[in-house]
Amino acid sequence: MAMRLWVDHRPAVAEGLIGLGADELRGGPLRPGDRIRVVGEVLEKRASSSGAPRGTIRVRLRTLHQHDAEVQHMIATILVPTRPV
């Protein structure tokens, strides 16, 4: 459910995003009726070393329930297109 929220409401990127992997994936219990939200934070950005018009970002995604307790945490590495300078 958290990934669906992220995919449906992430920042719009013209050429799309490609997930390269995830680290620190941790989860906790949810109960019937819980409401969740996903909070994303860009931790790092890196341009392609080949000069290609793409780069990678590392994003911390936290899933919180209605009482703001963390029920999932992961750091994802994502391939993204870059803008011309």
Contact map, one row per residue, 1 for C-alpha under 8 A:
1111100000000000000000000000000000000000000000000000000000000000000000000000000000000
1111110000000000000000000000000000011100000000000000000000000010000000000000000000000
1111111000000000000000000000000000000000000000000000000000000000000000000000000000000
1111111100000000000000000000000000000000000000000000000000000000000000000000000000000
1111111111000000000000000000000000001100000000000000000000000000000000000000000000000
0111111111000000000000000000000000000100000000000000000000000000000000000000000000000
0011111111000000000000000000000000000000000000000000000000000000000000000000000000000
0001111111000000000000000000000000000000000000000000000000000000000000000000000000000
0000111111100000000000000000000000000000000000000000000000000000000000000000000000000
0000111111110000000000000000000000000000000000000000000000000000000000000000000000000
0000000011111000000000000000000000000000000000000000000000000000000000000000000000000
0000000001111101000000000000000000000000000000000000000000000000000000000000000000000
0000000000111111100000000000000000000000000000000000000000000000000000000000000110000
0000000000011111000000000000000000000000000000000000000000000000000000000000000000000
0000000000001111100000000000000000000000000000000000000000000000000000000000000110000
0000000000011111110000000000000000000000000000000000000000000000000000000000000110000
0000000000001011111000000000000000000000000000000000000000000000000000000000011110000
0000000000000001111100000000000000000000000000000000000000000000000000000000011100000
0000000000000000111110000000000000000000000000000000000000000000000000000001111000000
0000000000000000011111000000000000000000000000000000000000000000000000000001111000000
0000000000000000001111100000000000000000000000000000000000000000000000000001110000000
0000000000000000000111111000000000000000000000000000000000000000000000000111100000000
0000000000000000000011111000000000000000000000000000000000000000000000000111000000000
0000000000000000000001111100000000000000000000000000000000000000000000001110000000000
0000000000000000000001111110000000000000000000000000000000000000000000011110000000000
0000000000000000000000011111000000000000000000000000000000000000000000011100000000000
0000000000000000000000001111100000000000000000000000000000000000000000111000000000000
0000000000000000000000000111110000000000000000000000000000000000000001110000000000000
0000000000000000000000000011111000000000000000000000000000000000000000100000000000000
0000000000000000000000000001111101000000000000000000000000000000000000100000000000000
0000000000000000000000000000111111000000000000000000000000000000000000000000000000000
0000000000000000000000000000011111000000000000000000000000000000000000000000000000000
0000000000000000000000000000001111100000000000000000000000000000000000000000000000000
0000000000000000000000000000011111110000000000000000000000000000110000000000000000000
0000000000000000000000000000000011111000000000000000000000000000110000000000000000000
0100000000000000000000000000000001111100000000000000000000000011110000000000000000000
0100100000000000000000000000000000111110000000000000000000000011100000000000000000000
0100110000000000000000000000000000011111000000000000000000001111000000000000000000000
0000000000000000000000000000000000001111100000000000000000001111000000000000000000000
0000000000000000000000000000000000000111110000000000000000111100000000000000000000000
0000000000000000000000000000000000000011111000000000000000111000000000000000000000000
0000000000000000000000000000000000000001111110000000000011110000000000000000000000000
0000000000000000000000000000000000000000111110000000000011110000000000000000000000000
0000000000000000000000000000000000000000011111000000000011100000000000000000000000000
0000000000000000000000000000000000000000011111100000001111000000000000000000000000000
0000000000000000000000000000000000000000000111110000001110000000000000000000000000000
0000000000000000000000000000000000000000000011111010011100000000000000000000000001000
0000000000000000000000000000000000000000000001111111111100000000000000000000000000000
0000000000000000000000000000000000000000000000111111000000000000000000000000000000000
0000000000000000000000000000000000000000000000011111000000000000000000000000000000000
0000000000000000000000000000000000000000000000111111100000000000000000000000000000000
0000000000000000000000000000000000000000000000011111111000000000000000000000000000000
0000000000000000000000000000000000000000000000010011111000000000000000000000000011110
0000000000000000000000000000000000000000000000110001111100000000000000000000001111000
0000000000000000000000000000000000000000000011110001111110000000000000000000001111000
0000000000000000000000000000000000000000000011110000011111000000000000000000111100000
0000000000000000000000000000000000000000011111000000001111100000000000000000111100000
0000000000000000000000000000000000000000011110000000000111110000000000000011110000000
0000000000000000000000000000000000000001111100000000000011111000000000000011110000000
0000000000000000000000000000000000000001111000000000000001111100000000001111000000000
0000000000000000000000000000000000000111100000000000000000111110000000001111000000000
0000000000000000000000000000000000000111000000000000000000011111000001111100000000000
0100000000000000000000000000000000011110000000000000000000001111100001111000000000000
0000000000000000000000000000000000011110000000000000000000000111111111110000000000000
0000000000000000000000000000000001111000000000000000000000000011111111100000000000000
0000000000000000000000000000000001110000000000000000000000000001111110000000000000000
0000000000000000000000000000000000000000000000000000000000000001111110000000000000000
0000000000000000000000000000000000000000000000000000000000000001111111000000000000000
0000000000000000000000000000000000000000000000000000000000000001111111100000000000000
0000000000000000000000000001000000000000000000000000000000000111100111111000000000000
0000000000000000000000000011110000000000000000000000000000000111100011111000000000000
0000000000000000000000001111000000000000000000000000000000000111000001111100000000000
0000000000000000000000011110000000000000000000000000000000011110000001111110000000000
0000000000000000000001111100000000000000000000000000000000011100000000011111000000000
0000000000000000000001111000000000000000000000000000000001111000000000001111100000000
0000000000000000001111100000000000000000000000000000000001111000000000000111110000000
0000000000000000001111000000000000000000000000000000000111100000000000000011111000000
0000000000000000111110000000000000000000000000000000000111100000000000000001111100000
0000000000000000111100000000000000000000000000000000011110000000000000000000111110000
0000000000001011110000000000000000000000000000000000011110000000000000000000011111000
0000000000001011100000000000000000000000000000000000111000000000000000000000001111100
0000000000000000000000000000000000000000000000100000111000000000000000000000000111110
0000000000000000000000000000000000000000000000000000100000000000000000000000000011111
0000000000000000000000000000000000000000000000000000100000000000000000000000000001111
0000000000000000000000000000000000000000000000000000000000000000000000000000000000111
